[in-house]
Amino acid sequence: MQTMVPLYGFGGVGVTLKVTAPAGATVTIAKGDRSKTAVADASGTAVFKGLYSGEWTITIAGVV
């Protein structure tokens, strides 16, 4: 599954994105040449901090 999400703040770095996904799923976010990957915890949450404002693509994989 993949979707694009716009993150808006006051510019620069510092936006936090909380993604809800099935527990154990691999969540990857990408913007241009930047990407970060996390595994959703037991409660189904993956948190990404220190992001730049703008549109990020979110991909969730490993869902059974």
N, C-alpha and C positions, 0 to 999 in steps of 0.2 A: 504494500500500500504506500502511496506517495502523495503528498500534498504540499502546497506552498502557503506559508504563513507570513504576513507582514508584521515586523516588530517595529514599533515606533517608540521613541523616547525623546530625549532632548539632544540626540546626536551623540557621536562618539561611542565609547564602549561602556558596558555596564548593564545591558538588558539581560534579564533572566527569563528563560523559557522552561516551562514545566509541561512535559508530554505524558499523557496517559496512554498506556499500551498494555497488552497482555503481559503478565509477569514473565520474565525471562526473555522477552523479545529484544532484539537488537534494534536500537533507534539511532539513526544517523541524521545529522542536520548538515546542510551545505549551503554556502553562499559564495559564488565565484570560485576561487581556488582554496577557500577555507572550508574545513569540515571537522566535525567532532562526532564521536560515537560513544554510546553508553548502553548498558543493559538495564532494562526496566526491573526495578526491585520487586520484592514479594508482593507489595501493594500495587504494582503496575505503574510506577512512576519513574521517569527519567528526567533529571534536572540538568540544564545547561546554563552556566553563568558566564558573565563577561562577554556577551555577544555584541556585535555591532548592530546598530539599527538597520532596518531594511528588510527585504524579502529573503527568507530562508526556506529551503526545500527540506521537508521532513520525510524520511523513508523508514518504515517499520518492517523488519524482516524476522524470520524465525518463528513465525506464528503457526502453531499447529492446531 
